[in-house]
Amino acid sequence: MTTRPIVLITGASTGIGAVYADRFAKRGHDLVLVARDRSRLQILADKLSEETGVNVDIIQADLTVASALAEVEARLRDDARIGILVNNAGAAAAGTFIEQKPDQVADLINLNSTALTRLASAVAPRFVREGNGAIINIGSVVGLAPEFGMTVYGATKAFVLFLTQGLHLELGPKGVYVQAVLPAATRTEIWERSGRDVNALPAVMEVEELVDSALVGFDRRETITIPPLPDASQWSTFDGARLAMIPNFMQTHAAMRYRPTT
């Protein structure tokens, strides 16, 4: 009988992370759940263990704190039973760029980009040695749309997209699957925490539908999964335009349109 890998999920106490925990538990995976709120984690762990019979460990950790992040990194490096990392922990900040304080901006980058990257970096060498494993990075369509006005948040999610694409090219041939999931507005606590009213948004996806759709992409081994996008050819066209530019970047001289006229 094949033993299913343990799944480590960050930001697992509520929202997207909690639904991923539920879905992987129902698939028979033991779990390691990471979040700041120990009481919520414990309630979820007890519920999932009772309902599904899986083993659930919890790690209380604020991933913007170096010592807490190091604990999770060590678990990923050292626990060979962990075969799937769900990099879900993330946050948004209230206000516009000029209204956000430098410390707020730094915390946002540390959680959404730095911690996510460090956790992937902690587990990837082991996955490569084993020739298998999966990393799911939760991004956002905001990373493709500066028009939404969430400048720093969007920049962190653009980073997640690029990182995933790069890891796919580097780790994919070595047996490691890497997926970026790009939700649009989803009904989670991130809105309240960033001072926004989710009910005032024009369209909001329920979190269960978001995760179930993302897992369809996971099972298909998609690199980029965009659950709210109706026409997959739009992403293909977008990505194809990017790829078409690459040969033209390799030039000895500036393009004619940039050369001095006198």
Secondary structure, DSSP 4 states (H G I P E B T S, - for coil): -PPPPEEEEESTTSHHHHHHHHHHHHTT--EEEEES-HHHHHHHHHHHHHHH---EEEEE--TTSHHHHHHHHHHHHH-TTEEEEEE------SS-TTTS-HHHHHHHHIIIIIIHHHHHHHHHHHHHHHT--EEEEE--GGGG-GGGS-HHHHHHHHHHHHHHHHHHHHHGGGT-EEEEE---SBSSTHHHHTT--GGGSS--B-HHHHHHHHHHHHHHT-SEE-TT-S-HHHHHHHHHHHHHHHHHH--SS--GGGS---
